[in-house]
Amino acid sequence: MRLADFTTIRLGGPARGFLSASTDDELIEAVRAADASGEPVLILGGGSNLVVADEGFDGTVVQVATRGISRGDRPGMITVAAGEDWDAVVARTVAEGLAGLECLSGIPGLAGATPIQNVGAYGQEVSQTITAVRVYDRQTREVRDIAAAQCGFGYRTSVFKRDGRRRFVVLSVTFRLAAQALSAPVRYAELATALGVSAGDQVKAAEARSAVIELRQRKGMVIDPADPDTRSVGSFFVNPVLDGSALAAVEAAARARCGPDTKVPAFAAGDGLVTGPAAWLIEQAGFGRGYSLGDGARISSKHTLALVNPGSASTAGLMALARRIRDGVREAFGVSLTPEPVLLGVTL
Ligand SMILES: Cc1cc2nc3c(=O)[nH]c(=O)nc-3n(C[C@H](O)[C@H](O)[C@H](O)COP(=O)(O)OP(=O)(O)OC[C@H]3O[C@@H](n4cnc5c(N)ncnc54)[C@H](O)[C@@H]3O)c2cc1C
């Protein structure tokens, strides 16, 4: 059994053990038993944010297959089992007249993974609507609820990703959504344009969902087995967060490299910081869509941030490509790009 069969990028060698857990008790017991025997464990969701070594994983994979969505006491409160398919959850909330997740349509993977990197897209992040995350804590060996304020959510990160990736097993996630047919205010300019509204306007949540899916499909960001550009982990690199002096240095390098009128597209990220555009930096450093080192892995032909396995790539080849891009961007702009997916058995 190769992990390539369980990852959206279709890469990864064999695991020593594999089991699927369809209840919280099974999930906790599997992890507890592995921990007791010193066996390394990989908690596997939809495999859409995972890059696994060609050599595979020398431990037990525990696939999360728990199901269930329950409503809370207050309108708009829902608790979702970790193993629920994320996009099906979004579709259901929109259909039921609940707003707050509609811009996160079309993202692959399972609900339990969404708090890990504070999944976000088109102006929404799950941290805006999560109220609590129920976890099995492998350190204390107990189940507990972590309130959103204690989750340490940031841009594509959380306490689970930063220091707790191995400590916490997410069992379920509770969201507080708005009981309304209208979307949350549309914040993302590209989405507002696609919807023909101004930033800050609201539309029907179902319309926002359709527009997001259409935009994502054009970028190869909705899984389509017939489209090799979607055989990826989504964005391979995180947009770098820059302070004023780092942005000034990037702008100076950009002007020297690309011409005196060059503008670096950057978005305010609060606290005097900006989010720099990884895709733009990669393109300006000379790595365009379709770029490849010639051994299978390549940049998507639809989105510069996605590295894809059209069919013949290896993880080693993918990582060599990622390193070439990282080094090229560092040389050109002095910015060190960091990977967004979880790397298992490989490093950048
Ligand atoms: C085409 C495509 C588009 C994407 N677009 C976006 C996007 O727009 N925005 C975005 O933020 N991400 C995006 N992603 C990345 C990815 O879909 C998300 O990060 C998703 O939440 C990962 O879910 P998963 O179930 O597949 O996690 P996996 O890949 O299975 O796991 C990822 C990590 O989380 C851990 N994990 C998973 N489930 C649990 C659990 N229950 N408890 C503890 N740890 C767990 C795993 O051990 C691993 O470390 C995209 C990926 C693809 C392939």
The ligand as a Tripos MOL2 file, in Angstrom:
@<TRIPOS>MOLECULE
LIG
   53    58     1     0     0
SMALL
NO_CHARGES

@<TRIPOS>ATOM
      1 C1         -6.1230   21.6380   -5.3110 C.3       1 LIG1
      2 C2         -5.8920   22.1100   -3.8930 C.ar      1 LIG1
      3 C3         -6.3280   23.3640   -3.5060 C.ar      1 LIG1
      4 C4         -6.1280   23.8100   -2.1830 C.ar      1 LIG1
      5 N1         -6.5650   25.0480   -1.8360 N.ar      1 LIG1
      6 C5         -6.3870   25.4990   -0.5680 C.ar      1 LIG1
      7 C6         -6.8490   26.7940   -0.1860 C.ar      1 LIG1
      8 O1         -7.4460   27.5190   -0.9740 O.2       1 LIG1
      9 N2         -6.6190   27.2120    1.0740 N.ar      1 LIG1
     10 C7         -5.9900   26.4120    2.0060 C.ar      1 LIG1
     11 O2         -5.8200   26.8560    3.1380 O.2       1 LIG1
     12 N3         -5.5450   25.1920    1.6780 N.ar      1 LIG1
     13 C8         -5.7300   24.7090    0.4130 C.ar      1 LIG1
     14 N4         -5.2690   23.4650    0.0600 N.ar      1 LIG1
     15 C9         -4.5390   22.6510    1.0570 C.3       1 LIG1
     16 C10        -5.4070   21.6010    1.7650 C.3       1 LIG1
     17 O3         -6.5370   21.2560    1.0050 O.3       1 LIG1
     18 C11        -5.8840   22.0390    3.1290 C.3       1 LIG1
     19 O4         -4.7950   22.3600    3.9530 O.3       1 LIG1
     20 C12        -6.7290   20.9680    3.8210 C.3       1 LIG1
     21 O5         -7.3030   21.4810    5.0090 O.3       1 LIG1
     22 C13        -5.9380   19.7100    4.1730 C.3       1 LIG1
     23 O6         -6.8740   18.7400    4.5810 O.3       1 LIG1
     24 P1         -6.5690   17.1930    4.5180 P.3       1 LIG1
     25 O7         -7.6960   16.5140    5.2110 O.co2     1 LIG1
     26 O8         -6.3310   16.7770    3.1200 O.co2     1 LIG1
     27 O9         -5.2450   17.0920    5.3820 O.3       1 LIG1
     28 P2         -3.9990   16.1010    5.1820 P.3       1 LIG1
     29 O10        -3.2610   16.5120    3.9450 O.co2     1 LIG1
     30 O11        -4.4440   14.6870    5.2590 O.co2     1 LIG1
     31 O12        -3.1490   16.4460    6.4510 O.3       1 LIG1
     32 C14        -2.4520   17.6780    6.5620 C.3       1 LIG1
     33 C15        -1.7980   17.7500    7.9480 C.3       1 LIG1
     34 O13        -2.8090   17.8290    8.9410 O.3       1 LIG1
     35 C16        -2.7220   16.6970    9.8210 C.3       1 LIG1
     36 N5         -4.0920   16.2760   10.1130 N.ar      1 LIG1
     37 C17        -5.0830   15.9910    9.2440 C.ar      1 LIG1
     38 N6         -6.2120   15.6950    9.8990 N.ar      1 LIG1
     39 C18        -5.9200   15.7710   11.2190 C.ar      1 LIG1
     40 C19        -6.6630   15.5620   12.4150 C.ar      1 LIG1
     41 N7         -7.9490   15.2080   12.4000 N.pl3     1 LIG1
     42 N8         -6.0250   15.7330   13.5960 N.ar      1 LIG1
     43 C20        -4.7270   16.0880   13.6490 C.ar      1 LIG1
     44 N9         -3.9760   16.2920   12.5570 N.ar      1 LIG1
     45 C21        -4.5680   16.1460   11.3530 C.ar      1 LIG1
     46 C22        -1.9510   15.6390    9.0680 C.3       1 LIG1
     47 O14        -1.2890   14.7570    9.9630 O.3       1 LIG1
     48 C23        -0.9830   16.5010    8.2890 C.3       1 LIG1
     49 O15         0.0720   16.8960    9.1380 O.3       1 LIG1
     50 C24        -5.4570   22.9860   -1.2530 C.ar      1 LIG1
     51 C25        -5.0020   21.7140   -1.6610 C.ar      1 LIG1
     52 C26        -5.2200   21.2810   -2.9660 C.ar      1 LIG1
     53 C27        -4.7590   19.9230   -3.3780 C.3       1 LIG1
@<TRIPOS>BOND
     1     1     2 1
     2     2     3 ar
     3     2    52 ar
     4     3     4 ar
     5     4     5 ar
     6     4    50 ar
     7     5     6 ar
     8     6     7 ar
     9     6    13 1
    10     7     8 2
    11     7     9 ar
    12     9    10 ar
    13    10    11 2
    14    10    12 ar
    15    12    13 ar
    16    13    14 ar
    17    14    15 1
    18    14    50 ar
    19    15    16 1
    20    16    17 1
    21    16    18 1
    22    18    19 1
    23    18    20 1
    24    20    21 1
    25    20    22 1
    26    22    23 1
    27    23    24 1
    28    24    25 2
    29    24    26 1
    30    24    27 1
    31    27    28 1
    32    28    29 2
    33    28    30 1
    34    28    31 1
    35    31    32 1
    36    32    33 1
    37    33    34 1
    38    33    48 1
    39    34    35 1
    40    35    36 1
    41    35    46 1
    42    36    37 ar
    43    36    45 ar
    44    37    38 ar
    45    38    39 ar
    46    39    40 ar
    47    39    45 ar
    48    40    41 1
    49    40    42 ar
    50    42    43 ar
    51    43    44 ar
    52    44    45 ar
    53    46    47 1
    54    46    48 1
    55    48    49 1
    56    50    51 ar
    57    51    52 ar
    58    52    53 1
@<TRIPOS>SUBSTRUCTURE
     1 LIG1         1 GROUP 0 **** ****
